[in-house]
Amino acid sequence: MFEHKFKIDGFTDYVRKAAADGAVLLKNNNNTLPIKKNEEIALFGRCQIDYYRSGTGSGGSVNVPYTVNALEGIKNNKDIRYNRYLADLYKDFVQNNPFDNGGGEWAAEPWFQKEMPLTDELVSKSFITSDKAIIIIGRTAGEEQDNDFIKGSYCLTDIEEDMIDKVSKVYNKVTVVLNVSNIIDMSWQDKVSAILYSWQGGIEGGNALADIISGRVTPSGKLIDTIASNIDDYPSNKNFGDSISNKYQEDIYLGYRYFETFNRDAVLYHFGFGLSYTEFIVKEISSTLLNVEKDPILSTTFSVQNIGSQYSGKEVVQLYYSAPQGKLGKPVKELGAFAKTKELRPGEIQQLTLELPIKQIASYDDTGVTGNPFCYILEEGDYKFYIGNSINNLKKLESLSDYSLNEDIVVEQLNEACCPQISFDRIKPKINPNGSYSVTYEAVPTRKGDLKKRILDWCPKDIIITGDRGIKLTDVKNGTNTLDEFIAQLSKKDLETIVRGEGMSSPKVTSGTAGAFGGVGDSLLKLGIPLGCVADGPSGIRRDSGEIAVQIPIGTLLASSWDVSLVKELYTFVGKELVLNEIDSLLGPGINIHRHPLNGRNFEYFSEDPYLTGEMAKAVTLGLKDGGSTGTVKHFACNDQEHNRAVVDSVVSERALREIHLKPFEMVVKEGDASSIMTAYNPINGIWTASNYDLNTTILRKEWGYKGIVMTDWWAKMNDPVVGGVATPKQTASMVKAQNDIYMLVNNFGAEVNSFKDDISEALNSGRLSIGELQQCGKNICNFLINSKAIDRPIILGSKVVECKSEIDNSENQLDIGQELLIESKTDFKLKLIVDKPGEYDLVTYMKYDANPSAQSACTLFLNSKYITNIQLNGTFGNSVKEKNIKVRLDRGSYTMDLKFTKPGLEIHSISFILN
Ligand code: BGC
């Protein structure tokens, strides 16, 4: 029924390559892996068939052309023999116990699938022919549902544990493959001889897995998070999951920064660690400080040699630094740079150079303890540098003495911004006499500055409204007119309209996508402002209308490759697919920090480390641009838990914000050519991010020099940018004041008529908001569109009309469909329609969805097998709503109307075709 546009040469091969390169081998005793050609494997676990290609929610809902599961991947790989009897048993089991999607509604899918119980007899029987066992364990997670520290989520279920026990009693070479969205509890790890985190590899995941276990590809992934023995070892654990306030007491001591400084013993698998089938030796050749007088850069050149004799492979070399404790306190080690070698044959050597600008290792003083408040400072003392292949296997650079400073150096003076309004305690290291560190706490400073004054002082000046002078947006693109001259033509109403996005599944843009923005009203279109289109992301194009796209591996897997050029190349393919589908921005990358292992959306994000995250983010945005589109970097910022995500306050110090949580955003803005950012659902220190002036203006635009657009997350809330207080989704004036440009979303066709009843008009009339503030948002939006492919698309005034041919012309049957078709359906159905009066019909649906407003549901309407439109609805708490949809031109004759529920939940009462 659809025109499939997913075929881009080389794309799926590249997905396979990326999926294999991000797999992390944590354990491989007695050469359990790879499987040799003469060995047969017994595959256990239903996820060999019910392979998870991604997590759930907006980041996972790609309609795919196919998925290669693990069993198929192994079948496809002629180097591997597998136990067919066992595979058939699993096939039967899966057939009789089908995948449980929780009913298909939003955030309803369980974290795990019921496993097939094993008997000792069955395992022993498999051992008659099989040499080694592979157990595949799967987990999912996603938007609006964190993981939980329970069996079936973070922990194994009893049946899974029993499977490991029974299999490892019989086989001495047992590999556990973790097809997971996130790290999981590993208390069972001693029972097996090999462990591979293969994560979720997109549509080619099964082939990639088979490549690794057969030895066609040597694993080269490294851990992006620290795996600790117990969940309570993670310093964020005591605050994560609160419904109201999530205090970031760990401050900058997150992940390995905490464990290295305070508790190495708690670590089971270290950050940066991953095994290979071969071995490498890293030798420092020379290290030096370049540009010593001005902005020094540490440069280290080293060689990496594959010293194995059998397998080719790649190695990741990591450079860490250790800054003096000083007055501020520092983690013992921090990642400063990294590089991955090419594929090295046995014996082959590659020489690489890593560079680390010294100012990158400065720390932020949010208390003034150094005498330089709100500055990035290099504190006096000795800075040490190390290279190696994990944080646990490092050598100090030898050919360079420590970088020593005998006084503090101010690297950058910034503004007090986004500070907590109420103090709380955060971790600070205390040095013990033996040189180790223990955890102590200090009070986090609170906001002192006059934010109200800052907003007034920096308020954009009004541009005098001229009305339509015939200047089109293309005239600005061509350099005939300035953006100011263009924007001056927009009336107050136009300016109100332009800051509203429409959707989801706007019929005005590519079907089934997340949103439309820009020319969302007729008078905006008349001025030549095109419609921009955005779609989820990040791991492929999500289209709720059912159209397919390539699903690539999850963010966590990609970061585990530690291969920036691989990720960039992969996203270049995605960028090309976006262009083919007329989508101007992918809603991704997601670059929140893995602050806690239970965060449900960790799979979309990259790592616990901000530098690695920032490098990956840059690879994505630059790759998408190379492909011809862009990415919308999200969720700005601190959307680090899904439970109560639109309410829970991220209470965080300015230092932790800047050094950890905002750092990847800073990197992608300054070095990744980011041109679109999405704010988050949550507040930071009492002010919701969508209306957070310091976040969107002081830091993002003034300090970092960002020139792109900022959009809210879908149906986000806002509160007052200065005093905070109660948040609602209607306070769009606060969003504009903060210079977050677009409210995503009002319903389709709702922007011009303010169907959402936001407060912009009232705020303009009362003087709470200025024309200049709205004009600045309008300029940002137009500037984005000028630089996108949208500007080259034809502008259609009035609604887009879908032409549809009848099956039988001049039918004798009479049915005036300019009336309500009463339907009352929650499930797919077909209906025969006869059109007597040819013409243009408005399609209007009357429907409800008994769920909360962040739940999403959709169905697709076809006439005579032609895709007409997607009907999308968010939870209405069961209230019925009438919504205008697309226009259809119908001939006289008969039509078969097909309604397919792609995301169940919504209930249609009626569909009307109203003759214009
Ligand atoms: C998610 C975003 C997503 C948006 C559009 C929201 O629920 O938080 O990440 O891009 O929906 O689907």
Residues whose N, C-alpha, C, O or C-beta is under 5 A from the ligand:
A	BS01	BGC	S58 A514 D536 L587 D713 W714
